[in-house]
Every structure is written in structure tokens, then in C-alpha cells.
């Protein structure tokens, strides 16, 4: 199991305190502590990760991490550990065992393993599995597991024999046929072609055959597939597969059949016709696809507009403005990608309208396009206009994306607006604005405004005795704002930030305390008149079991001592019982090294 530092993403939502992640981590830590004292460092790491995990889950919509500065400055790379992929041997004794449960277990281990299997183990294991399948003496679950294991091990050379074995074994045939299709293997070609013309073939088997002939590009299936499409005896799913397969096999001469379908009364006729023409580039195909686009059947319109993007780019560009208003997410995304292929302001302005699209993939794509287009000097003014529009708009979707673009482009001049957005009613915007400010803000007047915001929320936290008035989203926004002040060594915030140093039964919220103490370390970096050494050391060395100090707070206290740079802190740091690989151990080692290097530099100067 890997424990990774959580990263806030788009679509924030509150989570219960007893979320599955925290419950699992807690149980693991308790078990680890009980097992043996040698595992203490591991347990500390587990507890630490629980500490940095905010009581906030996120819908994993975007891959833009909102990382706290205290996590990566300094970046000691101690917040996650993952087992390196390793090579494993196959337990051939279990695979050969006459006991079904042993064979079943080992076969499943092979099939489900994410580890690299040693090459020298594969050949013998494949032969053992084939022998078992030839013998037909294992029960159905074991045979299926053996086939799954073989498919994991094979390079495809065993498929012909595997297909022959499965033809007489209904328990295996579905597994093997699906694998043949995925591998584009022609071993079953004769059977697939015969099924297409056999009216007694069950539709499930017919569908496998239709998929199979397309996968192996069996041109002999052309006429049988047309017959299936015209048949009145088959269900719509089978006909959909048939038109899709025929369209994949054929690039010409299907226009008459597509027109025949469009002129019929069949249900979903537009989609059936569109699927036939996906690889056709003729003018008649364009006429038919345009006709389909003008209909109201959305699934067919998706196919038709995608055809335009691939075969008639200028037409797709001409239609893009209308397609941006379509109810189908995929069509709007196609239109956005079409517009991105043109480097003119109008195309970019049209894209920019969808920075607040209701679909996260669409707005994320527009965001990435804006970042890319900003590298073209003639389009920079258009990008800026789009950002201004969405940062001032009422919709939170556009604002959160505009903030991410602002950070990517390092537009520090937008800090005043980001400060205003700290008070946005949606946490997605307020938290992102604070995160952006910790990277961009520089002007004294903006820092003063952030300080005022932080003072207001500090007062609310102090007054929130019952932990009811201030939500975790408020705390996260405040933590990022603290780091904006700390990154700029904003001394006027010193008195306010010191309120967060005492444990005070965690009244001041762990996430806020982490950021505040980190910020104090930045403000007092290299200065020996802070008076913080003793309070920080007490927090770092807090031995309490009941109302224990947060592990993350101990970490940032150790880091702050190293930044402040008082040589007397070495003794306190060395007194810490926490050792690597626990994050506190990393922090202690880093700070001791900083202090010793500083002392050595002073001695050399003297």
C-alpha cells in the first residue's frame, strides 16, 4: 500500500471525519504499532500522512495539484513512499499442484499481478498451464483462472492452440475470443465468418464475430455485414456493431447503403448511416454527414461532426460556433479542438467562452489551450481579455480555471483581483485564489490586504470554540494565504501568526498551524531575535500521548528552527526521538545540517 500526500483538485466537497482513507490509515497505524517496535518509523509516517490529509475529498477532475509551500520548501521528498516495481517468480509447484485451490490461487496471482514476471519463469509456466487445459481435469473456475494467467504471460504465439482448446469448452471460449479480438489475432477468422451467414447463431456469439472480423480487417466479411445491416431479425445493438465494423473495414462505396438507411424508417437510422461513413472522404459522404448534422439525433451528430474534423476541417471551423452551443459534451469538445487548430483571435475568443463550461473536460481543455496560445505574441491580448472576463464573472467554473491559467503564466499583476476572490462564496475559487497568491503576490498593498483577510479569519477561529463556524475549506484557504505572507517575509503578520504556535488542544486547526509556523520560519530566516526557538522546540518535542501534538506541526517546527538558524537549536533538534524515514526525522536532519553549515561558514569567516 502506498501513502501519498493528498493534492487538492477541482470539485471540492466536504467529507465526513471518518472517511475511508482516514479509517484505513488509522487501522494500519494501530496494527503497525502493536506488531513490533521496529516499525515505529513506519507508523509515524502513516500518522503523518493522516495529518496532512485535509478533511476534504476531491472529485479527481483535474491534474493541477494545489500544493502547500511548506510541503515542498524544502522539498525533502518524505511525504510518500512507494514500493518499487520488482520482478517476481511464478510458484510452479503451486501451479502444478493437484489441489485446485492452490492452482486457482497462483493463477489469479499471475493474472492480477502488477509486478514484472521474470522471463525465465514464463516459458515453463505457459507449458504447465497448457498441459492443464489439455487434460481438462480442472473445474471451471480453475480453467478460467488458468486462461487469464496464460493471457498475462503469452506473447501471442499460443493463441492458435488456445483457440482450438476453447472451441470445445464453453467456459473458456468467451475469454479466448475476447483476447483474440484485443490482440487482432486471426485464429478464429473462419469461425467468425461462418457465424455471419448462419441464421441460427446466437446474437451474443454473432456480436463477437462482428467485432472479430473488424479487428483482423477481414475483407471477406463485407457482404455478410451488409446483409446483417439490412436484416429485420436482429436487435439494434447488433446492427450498431455491424455498421461500425463495416465502416472500419471499408473506405469507399458505402454511400448508397448509408442513404438507404437514412431514407428508411429504422430507429437510430442516422447513427447507423454515420457509422458506415466514418472512413469515407467523398463529396457524397459530406452531403450525407451534413444532413445527419442537421437532424436532432445527438449520437449521430457526434459522429458526423467528428467526421468533419477529420475530413473537412474548414467546414468544421465554419460550424464550430454553433457546435459550441450543443448539448453534447463531446461535440463541444470537438469544436474546441477544431478552433485550437487556428491561430486567430476570433477562434481563441470562441474557445474562451467555454472556460466556464459545465463539463470539466471541456473547460480544462480550454484552459490548456489558453496557456499554449499565450506563447503566441499576437494572441496574448486575447488571452488576457478572456482571463479578465472570467475572473470578473459570477460563475465559479470560469473563475477557478482562469486562476489556474494566471498561475501557469505567472501573471503577478492580477494579484489584486485574486485578493478580492479570497472572499468568493465558492470554496473552489477562494482556495485557488489563495493558492495562487502564495506563488504570485509581491506588492505591499496586496500583502496588507491578505494580512487583513487573515486577521479576520484568525479572530473567527479563536471565537469558534465549538468548531462549528469555521469550515475546513476556510482553513485551507487561510493556510495558503499564510504562505503568501511567509513567502514574502511579511513581518507585520508576525504577531498574528504566533497565535498558531501553541497547541491549545488544536483549537487553531492543524492545517492553519502548519502554514503559520512555516511562514514564521520564512519571516525570521537567519535572524536570531525571534524568540521563537523555545516555543517551536517545545512543540517539536511534545511527548504527550493524550492530546498529542500533530505530526505535521512537529515537522514544520523542526524546519522553522533550521531556517531561523540559532546554533543553540542543534541540541533541541538532536533530542527529537523521531528518526528517518519518518518525515520528522527528515526535517530534523535537514535543520541540523543547515545549522552546522551556517556555524562552519561563520568560523571560516572569523
PyMOL commands that set and color helices and strands:
alter all, ss='L'
color gray80, all
select helices_A, chain A and resi 20-35+37-52+69-72+92-96+100-112+119-135+140-153+159-167+170-183+186-197+203-215+219-230+236-249+255-262+269-276+283-293+298-311+313-323+329-340+345-356+360-373+377-392+396-408+412-421+427-440+444-463+472-487+491-498+504-506+510-523+533-540+551-564+569-574+583-605
alter helices_A, ss='H'
color red, helices_A
select strands_A, chain A and resi 12-14+56-58+87-88+116-117
alter strands_A, ss='S'
color yellow, strands_A
deselect
rebuild
show_as cartoon
